[in-house]
Amino acid sequence: MNQRILPASSNMKEFEKFLESPYEIGVFLDMHISQLKNVSQMAKVHNKKMIYHVDLIHGLKNDDYATEYICQEFKPYGLISTKSSVIMKAKQKGVIAVQRIFLIDSHALEKSYKLIEKTKPDFIEVLPGAMPWMIKEVNDRLNTPIFAGGLIRSEEEVKNALDAGAAAITTSKMELWERFS
């Protein structure tokens, strides 16, 4: 993946800004199931590739059945989830699988390492992404490309995360979309 910023949209207004942007790949967070068809069609018309956060699609359970449905009906570029069953089903369906992990303490980190070694996602999304030393540690330990997301608020924090080994930054901060486009 050559794109260093992955614009993340939480509503249609942000999504429409993404559609107007030069970015090819975007993330859609926090949507209602009824929006999936429209978002998917709009992305296709604009030649955009979408990564959907399965855990944040309201009205759809984040399990392997929902994953199969999304893959068959909407043909996403990728799916993000904290759930191993979603990651494994996405990989089975040939969709980019992004395992989201939260860096809250050492115990959670060790559990995440074990989960990732089991699911073998295509990418890991590390939250919060504003901790470059942890991005480096996760990168060194797992050797899986990392998306850094959450609490990245400045150009300097983007650069620090990328320098620490992140492949890309997921951000809903439109100012950062513009600075790095």
C-alpha positions in Angstrom: 0.0 0.0 0.0 1.5 3.3 -1.1 -1.0 5.6 0.7 0.4 7.0 3.9 -2.8 8.6 5.1 -6.1 6.7 5.2 -8.9 9.2 5.6 -11.5 7.9 8.1 -15.1 9.0 7.8 -17.7 8.8 10.5 -20.6 10.5 8.6 -21.7 11.2 5.1 -20.3 14.8 5.1 -16.8 13.5 5.9 -17.2 10.7 3.4 -18.1 13.2 0.6 -14.9 15.1 1.5 -13.0 11.9 1.1 -14.7 11.3 -2.3 -13.4 14.7 -3.5 -9.9 14.0 -2.2 -7.0 12.6 -4.2 -6.8 9.5 -1.9 -7.8 6.1 -3.4 -8.4 4.2 -0.1 -10.6 5.3 2.7 -12.0 4.0 6.0 -15.6 4.3 7.0 -16.3 4.1 10.7 -19.6 4.2 12.6 -22.4 3.7 10.1 -25.8 2.3 10.0 -26.4 -0.9 8.0 -28.8 1.0 5.7 -25.9 3.3 4.5 -23.7 0.5 3.3 -25.2 0.2 -0.2 -25.1 3.9 -0.8 -21.6 4.3 0.5 -20.4 1.4 -1.6 -22.0 2.7 -4.8 -20.7 6.2 -4.2 -17.2 4.9 -3.7 -17.3 2.8 -6.8 -18.5 5.8 -8.9 -15.5 7.8 -7.6 -13.0 4.9 -8.1 -12.4 4.7 -4.3 -11.5 1.6 -2.3 -13.3 1.2 1.0 -12.3 -0.4 4.3 -15.2 -0.8 6.6 -15.0 -1.1 10.3 -17.3 -4.1 10.9 -17.5 -3.5 14.7 -19.0 -0.1 14.1 -21.8 -1.0 11.6 -25.0 -0.5 13.6 -27.6 -3.1 12.9 -25.1 -5.8 11.9 -23.5 -8.2 14.3 -19.7 -8.3 14.0 -19.3 -12.0 13.3 -18.3 -14.2 10.4 -21.8 -14.3 8.9 -21.9 -10.5 8.7 -18.4 -10.5 7.3 -19.4 -12.9 4.6 -22.5 -10.8 3.8 -20.5 -7.6 3.5 -17.8 -9.3 1.3 -20.4 -10.7 -1.0 -22.8 -7.8 -1.3 -20.4 -4.8 -1.1 -17.0 -6.2 -2.2 -15.0 -3.9 0.1 -11.3 -3.4 -0.3 -10.8 -4.3 3.4 -12.4 -4.8 6.8 -11.3 -3.7 10.2 -12.3 -5.5 13.4 -11.2 -6.5 16.9 -12.8 -9.9 16.4 -10.7 -12.8 15.2 -13.7 -14.5 13.4 -14.1 -11.3 11.2 -10.4 -11.2 10.4 -10.3 -14.9 9.5 -13.5 -14.7 7.3 -12.2 -11.6 5.5 -9.0 -13.3 4.7 -10.9 -16.4 3.5 -13.0 -14.1 1.2 -9.8 -12.4 -0.3 -10.5 -9.1 1.5 -7.8 -7.1 3.2 -8.1 -7.9 6.9 -7.1 -5.3 9.5 -6.9 -6.4 13.2 -7.6 -3.5 15.5 -5.8 -3.5 18.8 -5.9 -1.2 21.8 -2.7 -0.4 23.6 -4.1 0.0 27.1 -1.7 -2.0 29.2 0.9 -4.8 29.1 -1.7 -7.5 29.6 -3.9 -6.3 26.7 -0.8 -6.0 24.5 0.3 -9.6 25.2 -3.3 -10.8 24.5 -3.2 -8.9 21.2 0.1 -10.5 20.2 -1.3 -13.9 20.7 -4.5 -13.0 18.8 -2.5 -11.6 15.9 -0.2 -14.7 15.8 -3.4 -16.8 15.4 -5.3 -14.7 12.9 -2.3 -13.4 10.8 -4.1 -10.3 9.5 -2.8 -8.3 6.5 -2.5 -5.2 8.7 -2.7 -4.2 12.4 -4.4 -1.0 13.4 -2.8 0.2 16.6 -4.7 2.6 18.9 -3.7 5.1 20.1 -1.3 5.7 17.3 0.3 8.7 19.0 2.8 6.4 20.8 5.7 5.8 18.3 7.7 3.7 20.7 4.8 1.2 20.9 4.4 1.2 17.1 8.1 0.3 16.9 7.7 -2.5 19.5 4.6 -4.0 17.8 6.3 -3.7 14.4 9.5 -5.4 15.7 7.6 -8.2 17.4 5.0 -9.1 14.8 6.5 -7.9 11.5 3.0 -7.1 10.2 2.3 -3.8 8.6 0.8 -1.3 11.0 -1.8 1.4 10.6 -1.6 4.0 13.4 -4.9 5.5 14.5 -6.4 7.4 17.3 -5.2 10.6 19.0 -2.9 11.6 16.1 -3.6 15.3 16.0 -0.6 17.0 14.3 1.7 16.7 11.4 4.6 15.9 13.8 2.6 13.0 15.3 2.0 11.6 11.8 5.7 11.8 11.0 6.6 10.2 14.3 4.3 7.3 13.7 5.5 6.8 10.2 9.2 7.1 11.3 8.4 4.4 14.0 7.4 2.0 11.3 3.7 2.6 10.6 2.7 1.9 7.0 -0.1 4.4 7.2 -2.1 6.6 9.5 -5.9 6.3 9.8 -7.3 9.7 10.7 -10.6 11.5 10.7 -8.8 14.8 11.0 -9.4 16.5 7.7 -6.5 19.0 8.2 -4.1 16.0 8.1 -5.8 14.7 5.0 -5.1 18.0 3.3 -1.5 18.4 4.5 -0.4 15.0 3.3 -2.3 14.7 0.0 
